[in-house]
Amino acid sequence: SLLSGSQAPRFRWMIMWAGYFAYLFLHIRDHKKWEMWEAALILYIICYYGTLVMTTYVHNYGFRMLIPGIFFVLVFTFIAIDRLWTIAVPARKEAV
């Protein structure tokens, strides 16, 4: 069954992926140039998961196959949260 303990959706990973796609959306919307580390990690994520989805039967090894890229997705999620926070809560001007 899809909802059994070993097959249950991991909502924390869904939140991380939502943050990753929010990061991509914000970056593309603002027409910013990619820094080298951003481009390298995004290329790694696309190549790793693209190859994994196209060629591998994930059930035979489980979620451990997904771990190497998840940590990079988490980095982009935290950056997206920071950017969304600064948009939602503008900096206050201190009275002098």
N, C-alpha and C positions, 0 to 999 in steps of 0.2 A: 504494500500500500504506500502511496505517496506521502501520507501523513504519519507513517510510523516513525518511531524515534530516530532511526538511522536515516530516513529519507525526508524528514520534516524540513520545511523551508527555514532557512536561517535569516530571521528578520534583520539582524544586525548587519548581515552582508547586503541585504536589499537596501538598507539605509546608506551603507557605504557606496553602493553603486549609484544610488540617487544623488548622493553628494558629488561623486565623480562626474556624472553627466551634468549636474548643475555647474560644476567648475568649467567644464568644456563649453557649456552654453554661455556663461558669463564672459569667458575669455573671448569667444568668437563674437559675441554681441558688442563688446567694447573695442573690437578690431585691434587687439594688442598683438605684438609680435611674440612668438614663442621663444622662450629662453632655451638654451641648449639642453639643460637638465630636464625641462618640461617635455621637450620634443623627444628626447631619448626615452624617458619613462613612458610616455604615451605610446611610442612605437613599440616598446617592450610589451606593454599591456595588450595592445592590439595583436601583435605577432604571437604572444604566448597563448592568449585565450582563443584567438582565431584558429591557431593550429590545434589546440586542445579540442575545440568544438568540432572541427572538421575531421579530425583523424582518430580521436580516442573515445573509447567506451568508458566513461567516467565511473560507472558503477563498480568496476573491478578494483579500483584503488580508493574510491571514495573522495571525500572532501580534501584529502591531503594533496591531491593534484591541483587544487585551486589555491593553496596557501602561498606559493611563491609570488603571485601577482597581487594578492589581496593587500599586502602591506603597502604597496605603492598606491593602490586605490585609496587606502586610508589616508595617505599623505595629501592627496588631492581633495579628499572630503574635508579635512581640517582647513585647508586653504579656502575652499568654497564656503564653509561655515564662517570663517573670518571675514570674507568679502561680503557675504550676505548680512552679517552682523553690522558691519560698518555702513552698509546701505540702509538698513532698518533703523539703526540708532546713530544719527549724525553726531559728530563731535560737538560738545557744548562749548560755547565761548565763555571763558571765565571773566567775571567782572573784575576790573582792576581798581 
